[in-house]
Amino acid sequence: EADIYQTPRYLVIGTGKKITLECSQTMGHDKMYWYQQDPGMELHLIHYSYGVNSTEKGDLSSESTVSRIRTEHFPLTLESARPSHTSQYLCASTLAGGPSGELFFGEGSRLTVL
Amino acid sequence: AQSVTQLDSQVPVFEEAPVELRCNYSSSVSVYLFWYVQYPNQGLQLLLKYLSGSTLVKGINGFEAEFNKSQTSFHLRKPSVHISDTAEYFCAVSWAAGNKLTFGGGTRVLVKP
């Protein structure tokens, strides 16, 4: 069973607020990812990290930012939330050098911006 | 650009009937193939994967998939579905060892009694 945790699971917040979605894993994985999942299911990679102090933007442009100060922790921040940010955000991790592409996912953070 | 296509966005199926979910990808060079399942209000979990070897791959919960290099396909099958198989299913491809995954658009399976 995967040990990757996301908080909060659900968040309803007003426009203009700053939010941070937390993601932690206890598996010692080097690679971590953030995906945005639309209501229509499609997954879009918005950020990834291959290790401490390494962050890269994904395939879909996002106004969010990420940091990777510790191996186990990969938080995502929105400085000023807008209704267009309403979505589900999924965090994932994998072991560098492990079976290619086998990701372990958290349960997701569903964000609603009013 | 590399792409993954799941041809069916929704598949309704009766309980105990077979189901096949189709997945095609854009290039067959050094691919690693995956199927993930997402149950309601949960993250994704791995159903099965193809890295090399036998083209028929068996996964959890009675699912299997077949890698077809000439048709660049990796279709998922189950001979007899249960109500509990109601979920969203994602095909994913990595075109190089350690590279990022590209996901298909997903297929929603609704199993009816």
Interface residues (C-beta under 8 A of the other chain):
Chain A: A2 Q6 Y33 G40 M41 E42 L43 L45 Y48 G58 L90 A92 A96 G97 P99 S100 G101 E102 L103 F105 G106 E107 G108
Chain B: Y32 F34 Y36 N41 Q42 G43 L44 Q45 L46 K49 L51 E88 F90 A92 V93 S94 A96 A97 G98 N99 K100 L101 F103 G105 G106 R108
